[in-house]
Structure formats: C-alpha cells, structure tokens
Amino acid sequence: KENTLKGNLSHRFFEMILQENFTAWTFEDVKKWVDDNSAKMFKREAATLLMYGFEPEKLQLIWKIKYAIWTLINHIRSNRWQVEGTETDLSGKFGNTPVRGKADLVLVRSRPDSSGSGGERCVLDLKWSGHSYRERMIKNGEDLQLIMYSKLLTDDADWAHTGYFIIENARLLARNTAALQDA
C-alpha cells in the first residue's frame, strides 16, 4: 500500500537522521542530508517510486520528509529534549502479562529544578498519517500502545510523556502538548 510504503521509508529517514548530531543544523543542512541519502534509501526501501512516471510523487514525498524532519528537530531543540534512542526495545510486565515493544523515538531532558539527577522522558510514535484518528485515540484514552510504552520506559512511580508525530503533516499530538514544551 502507498501509505505503508511512505511510512516505512520516512521511518528509516527519521531513524537515521535522529542519530546525527543535529543541534546546530539549519533547514539547508536537513535538505542536504535527505538529498544525500535519498538515492540509497529509495533503492532499498521504495524502488517503485523510482519507476517511470513516479517522479512527482517521489519529489512530493521527499519534500514532506524534509519538512517533517525539520519540524521535529526544531521541537526537540527548542524544548531542550535530547534523543535517547530510536527503535528502542522495551520489555517488562503490564500487570502480570509480559509485553515487548519497540519505541520509535525516546527523548530525555533534565528537569529545570533538578541538580542533574532525574529528568523527564518522552516516547513518540512516528506515524505517516492518521492525524484525526490519532487525535481521537488520545482524546478517548484509547492510545494504549503509548500508555504501555510509558510504563515500560519508567519505574512504577513515574510516567513518561507520550505522543504521536504525524509525518505527513508534521504535527505533534499529545495528551498534554504543553508538558512537552520547555517551561
């Protein structure tokens, strides 16, 4: 499916670029990085978009990926988050049931009032599309995967912030978006 293809490809771009030291990057740096890595990524992950007649779709997809990466990087930087990991394996027990999962993106930041110990954590699930659907899930408390990831990422007394980042329209969705922003 087209959305699955776009989602898989964009996930790989995010996974790779979020391992870079992007603290001083500009939008031009993001565009160059994506352009430099596109040919290899498309051959490996989305060869059908290299076929004759698919150039407009390919260019549109690349532009959306660039803009989404830039948006997420800016959110991370401006709110003092740091990337702790991508595609992070999580495991533990949810109640008495053993569970495992893979968090797309785990972020961490020191609490403003802390003396270096402790801090906040956040787990973001990257989705290609589904903004309205994910927004309803959060509003109705049906974002069970995020809730599970939050508990697997922290001890019993704490919760990690959670949210979705919708790549297609570069939007962050969270139960409490203000908590993800720098105070």
PEPE-V461703 format. One record per residue. N is the residue number from 1. RES is the residue in three letters. PHI is phi in whole degrees, -180 to 180 (NA if undefined). OMEGA is omega in degrees with one decimal (NA if undefined). Layout:
# PEPE-V461703
n = {N & N}
res = {RES & RES}
phi = {PHI & PHI}
omega = {OMEGA & OMEGA}
This chain:
# PEPE-V461703
n = {1 & 2 & 3 & 4 & 5 & 6 & 7 & 8 & 9 & 10 & 11 & 12 & 13 & 14 & 15 & 16 & 17 & 18 & 19 & 20 & 21 & 22 & 23 & 24 & 25 & 26 & 27 & 28 & 29 & 30 & 31 & 32 & 33 & 34 & 35 & 36 & 37 & 38 & 39 & 40 & 41 & 42 & 43 & 44 & 45 & 46 & 47 & 48 & 49 & 50 & 51 & 52 & 53 & 54 & 55 & 56 & 57 & 58 & 59 & 60 & 61 & 62 & 63 & 64 & 65 & 66 & 67 & 68 & 69 & 70 & 71 & 72 & 73 & 74 & 75 & 76 & 77 & 78 & 79 & 80 & 81 & 82 & 83 & 84 & 85 & 86 & 87 & 88 & 89 & 90 & 91 & 92 & 93 & 94 & 95 & 96 & 97 & 98 & 99 & 100 & 101 & 102 & 103 & 104 & 105 & 106 & 107 & 108 & 109 & 110 & 111 & 112 & 113 & 114 & 115 & 116 & 117 & 118 & 119 & 120 & 121 & 122 & 123 & 124 & 125 & 126 & 127 & 128 & 129 & 130 & 131 & 132 & 133 & 134 & 135 & 136 & 137 & 138 & 139 & 140 & 141 & 142 & 143 & 144 & 145 & 146 & 147 & 148 & 149 & 150 & 151 & 152 & 153 & 154 & 155 & 156 & 157 & 158 & 159 & 160 & 161 & 162 & 163 & 164 & 165 & 166 & 167 & 168 & 169 & 170 & 171 & 172 & 173 & 174 & 175 & 176 & 177 & 178 & 179 & 180 & 181 & 182 & 183}
res = {LYS & GLU & ASN & THR & LEU & LYS & GLY & ASN & LEU & SER & HIS & ARG & PHE & PHE & GLU & MET & ILE & LEU & GLN & GLU & ASN & PHE & THR & ALA & TRP & THR & PHE & GLU & ASP & VAL & LYS & LYS & TRP & VAL & ASP & ASP & ASN & SER & ALA & LYS & MET & PHE & LYS & ARG & GLU & ALA & ALA & THR & LEU & LEU & MET & TYR & GLY & PHE & GLU & PRO & GLU & LYS & LEU & GLN & LEU & ILE & TRP & LYS & ILE & LYS & TYR & ALA & ILE & TRP & THR & LEU & ILE & ASN & HIS & ILE & ARG & SER & ASN & ARG & TRP & GLN & VAL & GLU & GLY & THR & GLU & THR & ASP & LEU & SER & GLY & LYS & PHE & GLY & ASN & THR & PRO & VAL & ARG & GLY & LYS & ALA & ASP & LEU & VAL & LEU & VAL & ARG & SER & ARG & PRO & ASP & SER & SER & GLY & SER & GLY & GLY & GLU & ARG & CYS & VAL & LEU & ASP & LEU & LYS & TRP & SER & GLY & HIS & SER & TYR & ARG & GLU & ARG & MET & ILE & LYS & ASN & GLY & GLU & ASP & LEU & GLN & LEU & ILE & MET & TYR & SER & LYS & LEU & LEU & THR & ASP & ASP & ALA & ASP & TRP & ALA & HIS & THR & GLY & TYR & PHE & ILE & ILE & GLU & ASN & ALA & ARG & LEU & LEU & ALA & ARG & ASN & THR & ALA & ALA & LEU & GLN & ASP & ALA}
phi = {NA & -62 & -67 & -65 & -60 & -64 & -64 & -64 & -64 & -65 & -57 & -64 & -59 & -63 & -57 & -73 & -71 & -75 & -91 & -83 & -90 & -99 & -57 & -110 & -71 & -105 & -62 & -63 & -65 & -63 & -59 & -64 & -61 & -63 & -61 & -66 & -104 & -63 & -57 & -63 & -65 & -66 & -62 & -84 & -113 & -149 & -60 & -63 & -77 & -92 & -72 & -55 & 94 & -100 & -57 & -61 & -65 & -63 & -63 & -64 & -63 & -60 & -62 & -62 & -64 & -59 & -65 & -66 & -61 & -60 & -63 & -67 & -58 & -64 & -63 & -61 & -67 & -69 & -112 & 60 & -83 & -131 & -75 & -91 & -175 & -120 & 50 & -82 & -71 & -124 & -152 & 163 & -120 & -114 & 71 & -104 & -98 & -68 & -135 & -138 & -159 & -133 & -82 & -61 & -147 & -116 & -116 & -143 & -153 & -74 & -72 & -56 & -97 & -88 & -100 & 105 & -100 & 75 & 147 & -107 & -129 & -144 & -118 & -114 & -102 & -87 & -127 & -67 & -144 & 98 & -55 & -64 & -62 & -68 & -61 & -65 & -58 & -65 & -59 & -92 & 67 & -104 & -85 & -64 & -62 & -65 & -62 & -62 & -61 & -59 & -73 & -71 & -87 & -127 & -80 & -63 & -88 & -131 & -131 & -88 & -65 & -137 & -175 & -110 & -115 & -90 & -69 & -55 & -119 & 50 & -123 & -97 & -119 & -152 & -60 & -136 & -60 & -62 & -68 & -83 & -92 & -68 & -78}
omega = {-176.8 & -179.4 & 176.9 & 178.0 & -179.7 & 179.4 & 180.0 & -179.7 & -178.5 & 175.9 & -179.7 & 176.5 & -179.7 & -179.1 & -178.3 & -174.3 & -179.9 & 173.0 & 178.5 & 173.5 & -173.0 & -174.0 & -178.1 & -176.1 & 172.2 & 176.2 & 177.5 & 177.5 & 178.3 & 180.0 & -179.6 & -179.8 & 179.5 & 179.1 & -178.7 & -176.2 & -174.6 & -175.2 & -179.7 & -177.8 & -179.0 & 178.2 & -175.6 & -169.6 & -172.9 & -175.3 & -179.4 & 178.8 & 176.0 & -179.1 & 179.3 & 177.1 & -177.6 & -177.7 & 179.5 & 179.2 & 179.4 & -179.9 & 177.8 & 178.6 & 178.8 & 179.3 & 179.6 & 179.1 & 178.6 & -177.7 & -179.4 & 177.7 & 179.6 & 179.8 & -178.9 & 177.9 & 178.6 & 177.5 & 179.8 & -176.9 & -173.9 & 179.6 & 173.5 & 174.4 & 172.9 & 178.8 & 174.7 & 179.3 & 171.9 & -178.5 & -174.7 & 176.5 & 176.7 & 175.8 & 179.9 & 179.0 & 173.7 & -166.3 & 176.8 & -175.7 & 175.4 & -179.9 & 176.7 & 177.0 & 179.1 & -179.9 & -179.5 & -175.9 & 175.6 & 179.6 & 178.7 & 171.9 & 177.3 & 174.4 & -178.5 & -176.4 & -177.0 & 179.5 & 178.1 & 178.5 & -179.1 & 178.9 & 180.0 & 175.7 & -179.4 & 174.4 & 178.2 & 174.8 & -178.9 & 178.9 & 178.4 & -175.6 & 177.2 & -178.1 & -177.0 & 179.6 & -179.7 & 176.9 & 176.8 & 178.8 & -179.7 & -178.2 & -177.8 & 180.0 & -177.7 & -179.7 & -172.2 & 178.4 & 178.9 & 178.7 & 178.7 & 179.2 & 179.4 & -179.1 & 178.5 & -176.2 & -174.1 & 175.2 & -174.4 & -175.6 & -172.7 & 175.3 & 171.8 & 171.7 & 178.8 & 175.5 & 173.9 & 168.4 & -178.2 & -171.9 & -174.8 & 179.3 & 174.5 & -177.3 & 175.0 & 176.8 & 178.1 & 177.5 & 179.8 & -176.9 & 179.9 & 179.4 & 179.3 & -178.9 & -179.7 & -178.7 & NA}
